[in-house]
Amino acid sequence: YHKANKDHFYTKNSDPKGKWELQGIEFWAYKDKTPGTVPIYRFYHKVNKDHFYTKNSNPKGKWTKQGIEFYANSSP
């Protein structure tokens, strides 16, 4: 969590750059593609200082693509 930006940030990196406060494990995901998983893309909005995660590789809006963050099961 980033207090100044009021933003949650999910990453496989245990020590990301910046003033992020570790809040523990939120969910389990896969670092690499495995059968039955889909890529989850991370985007950032500079104006809103917000991260967005989606399986959509090209969402509408002024999001900057930051790549595949992790892989998740394609269905619950």
For each residue, the residues with C-beta under 8 A, 3 or more apart:
1: 7 8 9 20 21 23
2: 5 6 7 9 18 19 20 21 49
3: 6 19 21
4: 19
5: 2 49 50
6: 2 3 49
7: 1 2 49 50 51
8: 1 23 51
9: 1 2 16 20 51
10: 26 42 51 53 69 70
11: 16 42 69
12: 29 31 69 70
13: 16
14:
15:
16: 9 11 13 20
17:
18: 2
19: 2 3 4
20: 1 2 9 16
21: 1 2 3
22:
23: 1 8 26
24:
25: 28
26: 10 23
27:
28: 25
29: 12 40 70 71 72
30: 33 34 37 70 71 72
31: 12 70 71
32: 71
33: 30 37 39 71
34: 30 37 71
35:
36: 73 74 75
37: 30 33 34 71 72 73 74
38: 55 71 72 73 74
39: 33 55 57 68 70 71
40: 29 53 54 55 68 69 70 71 72
41: 53 54 55 56 57 65 66 67 68 69
42: 10 11 51 52 53 65 66 67 68 69
43: 51 52 53 54 59 63 64 65 66
44: 50 51 52 63 64 66
45: 48 49 50 51 52 61 62 63 64
46: 49 62 64
47: 62
48: 45
49: 2 5 6 7 45 46
50: 5 7 44 45
51: 7 8 9 10 42 43 44 45
52: 42 43 44 45 59 63
53: 10 40 41 42 43 69
54: 40 41 43 59
55: 38 39 40 41 72
56: 41 59
57: 39 41 65
58:
59: 43 52 54 56 63
60:
61: 45
62: 45 46 47
63: 43 44 45 52 59
64: 43 44 45 46
65: 41 42 43 57
66: 41 42 43 44 69
67: 41 42
68: 39 40 41 42 71
69: 10 11 12 40 41 42 53 66
70: 10 12 29 30 31 39 40
71: 29 30 31 32 33 34 37 38 39 40 68
72: 29 30 37 38 40 55
73: 36 37 38 76
74: 36 37 38
75: 36
76: 73
